[in-house]
């Protein structure tokens, strides 16, 4: 465990800013980037890295949710429904993490990241939007203005059962790995449940704050959360999230999917190499 000092706090702040920017841009919460950096670069034990990451996920959720307010991207009805399953999975994951070896967690992280990257690459041409704004979105669907299409688009929610199961798994993985759960929810909601990437990312960002809180309580209770470093990471993530949202508003959905896949493949490779030692 590195010695906590001002230099380390500054480095954590800058790392948090970079992670927050990518996390807000892709709706993953930032933990998917922050955990490997804290674990591999700074040498924090995996559970300590996960605990710090979960605090930043809470901050990212608050920042992104506030920034997306009024844009109709956050599907509140769907988000509240799926959050019940996500929070249950998160609580279970926080407990499970205390009994699993670090090398196993690293390999699991790498596997999940690689699998999600492959899913995203297979769905590059799928946008899940209906250009006719008069179409009924159904009980859980929605509408929002999409700059890429230059009009109000509509979408319908499909395979709700799959979304609920995925949310439970996302909550479990969130607390187990400290990654916020968006790494599972965003690709599945986009690839198989009919939700456009921007709406899936915004709705996921809304949910991950509650998810992370449920898991962070477990880590805090076991003394694995370093308050000073968590505060530095949270401040960095808040700054980075603002920049990520500004850039994401003008980027194409296809480009965002490619970026997400590329980053996840790099992270997966890093975690597999570390877990094999």
QUIRA-V625955 format. One record per run of one state. SS is the DSSP state (hx for helix, st for strand, lp for the rest). FROM is the first residue (numbers start at 1). TO is the last residue. If there is no record, write none. Layout:
SS:FROM:TO / SS:FROM:TO
//
This chain:
lp:1:5 / hx:6:26 / lp:27:30 / hx:31:41 / lp:42:45 / hx:46:68 / lp:69:75 / hx:76:99 / lp:100:101 / hx:102:121 / lp:122:129 / st:130:130 / lp:131:141 / st:142:146 / lp:147:150 / st:151:155 / lp:156:159 / hx:160:177 / lp:178:181 / hx:182:191 / lp:192:196 / hx:197:221 / lp:222:226 / hx:227:248 / lp:249:252 / hx:253:275 / lp:276:277
//
